[in-house]
Amino acid sequence: MEYRSGDILCSCRLLQKCGEGSYGEVWLASDAVGGKVAVKIIRNGGRYSGRELAGLRNYKNCNHPNLLKIRHVEITPEYIFCTMDAADDLNKGEGEYCPDTLAERLNKFGRLDCEEINAMLTGLLSGVEELHKQGLVHRDIKPDNILWVNGRPTLADVGLIAFEGAGSLVGSPGFLSPRVLAGNPAEASDDFYALGKVIYCALTGLAVGEYPGIPADMTLSIDVNLNKALLKSCSEPIHSAAEFRELLKGKKVSSPPGKQHRHPFPLKKMGVILGGAGILGMLGYLFIQQQKMAAKHIVQPVPVDAEAERKLARLQSLDRDFQKDLQKNLQSFFRQSGWLDNDKILPILLNYEIMDASVMRELILSGSGNPRLQPSAGAYRKTVRISTSLEIKLYGMLHGALYPDFDRNRVRERQRYWQSHGDIKAVLTTDTVMQAVALDAVIRNGINKVLEFGSFRDNEEAELKKLLDMRHALLDPEWGKLQYMSKNFH
């Protein structure tokens, strides 16, 4: 369903779409008494709905002035609606509403002054501290998720919030710490690493990908303690908001025993710069570097670990590479199968009846006769017998999250669409839902043949596993990306 300005959702009237992406949409809305709120709309059963609901459940006990307030959550079979406080209007009522986020401030003003950054950090540290007291980590602190509500800096977006040590590799490139990039689950120090990168963006007005460069026209009136907090948080683990506050006061903070681990910047060299010569020495160093590299418009304030930067760049390209390789393998399979130019396949896919994994597993273990998994096969009477090792192996291949179920509404929607736009080649090259449906048909037919023959022949088991993995990656791209990373990220 496409929502428009004026529609009523959760007793709120939609006013203006503020953001849209693969997660869904965010609208500015007016509540029942005329107050301004934000409404987030997420397709239920889609790529992000499970994660969003988990984040909301984790976040439900968090109540703090510097954490975005969730007012209401409504769940329908098709959508999840989340009503929350709206950001202030950066345009102050002059023209179209623009949410007052750090990202928008940087777009409009270039960079923030140090007093404004310190005020922002005071609020954000209080909010982050409350999250950490609840045993949670945010995992996606970045300028887009920092907004001002009634003039108060507020940390937003609960979608990736998880209990410390329990989350998978998610987040935004550039704000992920080296330890998270190495495959470790997020902990409090990783939120402070991201906060350090936020300071960098706010101080310089540059995108996080430019780190650690600074503009050649940047004056030397930089807040010394802000710069120390930036360098420290991005080179050593900071474990608490209290430690971060000490940095902002200019006090020395040491990592607790046993907590030290390698980070991408050589601290001994930093010590020479920030140590004995003191503040004047540091400013002199920055000035000399600016003079040396002014012609390049970007200067390097600290040495960079090339290996860490390479890994970060690799991570940023993973999503594109994952999708490219997945589609390459899919097109190769469909081409070898002769499906891309076979118009007879189209009506089969448009009338295909999906079957949940739990039903398929039951038919594998308790069915009799063949074919067991065809949509028209009907219910089989259960028999009292011991399942064979072959059936148990096939059962395991379809177990739990290994064989995610389809979003039935989504499949029906795509089938209806292609009824009037029928082109088998377009279906199998542009529509990921229908690609997964096609693989499902091949998988079910392949399982029937294995059961009928009584064993795997030739390379059937490996081919079936490959098809299962491609289907899984289409229906759960985050899973597919992680599998791709495990094989290709080094």
Residue pairs with C-beta under 8 A, 6 or more apart in sequence:
1 78
1 79
3 9
3 14
3 25
3 27
3 41
4 14
5 14
5 15
5 16
5 17
6 13
6 14
7 13
7 14
8 14
9 29
9 39
9 41
9 81
10 39
10 72
10 74
10 81
10 83
11 31
11 32
12 29
12 30
12 31
12 32
12 37
12 39
12 83
13 29
13 30
14 27
14 28
14 29
14 39
15 27
15 28
15 29
15 30
15 97
16 27
16 28
16 96
16 97
17 25
17 26
17 27
18 26
18 27
18 28
18 38
18 97
18 99
19 25
19 26
20 26
22 47
22 48
23 42
23 47
23 48
23 52
23 159
24 40
24 41
24 42
24 43
24 46
24 48
25 40
25 41
26 38
26 39
26 40
26 41
27 38
27 39
27 41
28 36
28 37
28 38
28 86
28 97
28 99
29 36
29 37
29 38
29 39
29 83
29 86
30 36
30 37
31 37
31 83
36 86
37 71
37 83
37 84
37 85
37 86
38 83
38 84
38 85
38 86
38 87
38 99
39 81
39 82
39 83
39 84
40 81
40 82
40 83
40 84
41 79
41 80
41 81
42 48
42 49
42 52
42 79
42 80
42 82
43 49
43 78
43 79
43 80
43 407
43 410
44 75
44 76
44 77
44 78
44 79
44 80
45 407
45 409
45 410
46 407
46 410
47 476
47 477
47 478
48 159
49 80
51 159
51 160
51 170
51 478
52 80
52 82
52 158
52 159
53 75
53 80
54 162
55 158
55 159
55 160
55 161
55 162
56 70
56 73
56 82
56 158
58 136
58 158
58 161
58 162
58 163
59 70
59 136
59 158
59 161
60 70
61 134
62 130
62 131
62 134
62 136
63 69
64 126
64 127
64 130
65 123
65 126
65 127
65 152
65 154
66 123
66 124
66 126
66 127
66 130
66 152
66 153
66 154
66 155
67 127
67 130
67 131
67 154
67 155
68 84
68 85
68 147
68 149
68 154
68 155
68 156
68 157
68 158
69 84
69 85
70 82
70 83
70 84
70 158
71 83
71 84
71 85
72 81
72 82
72 83
73 80
73 81
73 82
73 83
74 80
74 81
74 83
75 81
77 409
78 409
84 156
85 149
85 154
86 99
86 149
87 99
87 100
87 101
87 147
87 148
87 149
87 154
87 156
88 99
88 100
88 147
88 148
88 149
88 150
88 151
89 97
89 98
89 99
89 100
90 98
90 99
90 100
90 101
90 104
90 105
90 108
91 97
91 98
98 104
99 147
100 147
100 148
101 143
101 144
101 145
101 146
101 147
101 148
102 120
102 143
102 144
102 146
102 147
102 198
102 201
102 202
103 142
103 143
103 144
103 146
105 112
106 112
106 143
106 201
106 202
106 205
109 205
110 205
111 202
111 203
111 204
111 205
112 120
112 202
112 203
114 203
114 222
114 223
114 226
116 202
117 199
117 202
117 203
117 223
117 226
118 223
118 226
118 248
119 153
120 146
120 153
120 202
121 195
121 199
121 244
121 248
122 153
123 152
123 153
123 154
124 141
124 146
124 153
124 155
124 195
124 198
125 195
125 241
125 244
125 245
126 241
127 154
127 155
128 138
128 141
128 155
128 191
128 192
128 195
128 241
129 240
129 241
129 242
131 137
131 138
131 155
131 161
131 191
132 164
132 188
132 191
132 240
132 241
135 163
135 164
136 161
136 162
136 163
136 164
137 161
137 162
137 163
137 164
137 167
137 186
137 187
137 188
137 190
137 191
138 145
138 155
138 160
138 161
138 191
138 194
139 160
139 161
139 162
139 167
139 170
139 171
139 186
139 190
139 191
140 157
140 159
140 160
140 170
140 171
140 172
140 175
140 194
141 155
141 175
141 191
141 194
141 195
141 198
142 172
142 175
142 194
142 197
142 198
142 208
143 198
143 201
143 202
144 157
145 155
145 156
145 157
146 153
146 154
146 155
146 156
146 198
147 153
147 154
147 156
148 154
160 167
160 170
160 171
162 186
164 185
164 186
164 187
164 188
165 185
165 186
165 187
166 185
167 185
167 186
168 185
168 478
168 482
169 180
169 181
169 183
169 482
169 485
170 478
171 180
171 186
171 194
173 208
173 209
173 312
173 315
173 316
174 197
174 207
174 208
174 209
174 211
174 312
174 316
175 193
175 194
175 197
175 198
175 208
176 190
176 194
176 312
176 315
177 189
177 190
177 193
177 194
178 262
178 263
178 264
178 308
178 311
179 189
179 190
179 237
179 261
180 186
180 190
181 311
181 312
181 315
188 239
188 240
189 237
189 238
189 239
192 233
192 237
192 238
192 239
192 243
192 244
193 233
193 234
193 237
193 238
195 233
195 244
196 229
196 230
196 231
196 232
196 233
196 234
196 238
197 208
197 211
197 234
199 226
199 229
199 230
199 233
200 206
200 208
200 211
200 212
200 230
200 234
201 207
201 208
203 214
203 222
203 226
203 227
203 230
204 210
204 213
204 214
204 215
204 218
205 215
206 213
206 214
206 215
209 316
210 298
211 234
212 234
212 265
212 300
212 301
212 302
212 304
213 298
213 299
213 300
213 301
214 290
214 298
214 299
214 301
215 297
215 298
216 290
216 293
216 294
216 296
216 297
216 298
216 299
218 290
220 283
220 286
220 287
222 286
224 250
224 279
224 282
224 283
225 247
225 248
225 249
225 250
226 248
227 282
228 247
228 250
228 274
229 244
229 247
229 248
231 265
231 270
231 274
231 302
232 238
232 247
232 253
233 244
233 247
234 263
234 264
234 265
235 263
235 264
235 265
235 267
235 270
235 302
236 255
236 260
236 263
236 267
237 255
237 259
237 260
237 261
237 263
238 244
238 247
238 253
239 255
239 256
239 259
243 253
246 252
246 253
247 253
264 304
264 305
264 307
264 308
264 309
265 302
265 303
265 304
265 305
266 303
266 305
269 302
269 303
270 302
273 281
273 282
273 285
273 302
274 281
274 282
277 284
277 285
286 299
286 301
289 299
289 300
289 301
290 299
292 299
293 299
293 300
311 489
314 489
315 485
315 489
318 481
318 484
318 485
318 488
318 489
319 481
321 484
321 488
322 473
322 477
322 480
322 481
322 484
322 485
323 477
325 484
326 470
326 473
326 474
326 480
326 484
327 429
329 466
329 470
330 428
330 435
330 470
331 340
331 428
331 429
333 467
333 470
334 340
334 428
334 438
337 442
339 345
339 424
339 428
339 438
340 424
340 425
340 428
340 429
341 424
341 425
342 424
343 424
345 424
345 438
346 418
346 422
346 423
346 424
346 427
348 441
349 415
349 418
349 424
349 427
349 434
349 437
349 438
349 441
350 415
350 418
350 419
350 422
351 415
352 375
352 415
352 437
352 440
352 441
353 375
354 405
354 406
354 408
354 411
354 437
354 440
355 373
355 375
355 444
356 405
357 398
357 399
357 403
357 404
357 405
360 373
360 398
360 403
360 444
360 447
361 395
361 398
361 399
363 372
363 373
363 377
363 380
364 372
364 373
364 391
364 394
364 395
364 398
364 447
364 451
365 387
365 391
365 392
365 395
366 380
366 382
366 383
367 380
368 380
368 381
368 383
369 380
370 448
370 451
370 452
371 377
371 445
371 448
371 452
372 380
372 447
372 448
372 451
373 444
373 445
373 447
373 448
374 444
374 448
387 395
390 450
390 451
390 454
390 455
390 456
391 451
394 447
394 450
394 451
396 402
397 403
397 464
397 465
397 468
401 476
401 479
402 468
402 472
403 468
403 471
403 472
404 472
404 475
404 476
406 433
406 436
406 437
406 440
406 475
410 433
411 433
411 437
414 431
414 433
414 434
414 437
415 434
418 427
418 431
418 434
427 434
427 438
428 434
428 435
428 438
432 474
433 474
435 474
436 471
436 474
436 475
439 467
439 470
439 471
439 474
440 471
442 467
443 464
443 467
443 468
443 471
446 460
446 463
446 464
446 467
447 464
449 460
450 456
450 460
450 464
456 464
469 480
469 483
472 479
472 480
473 479
473 480
473 483
474 480
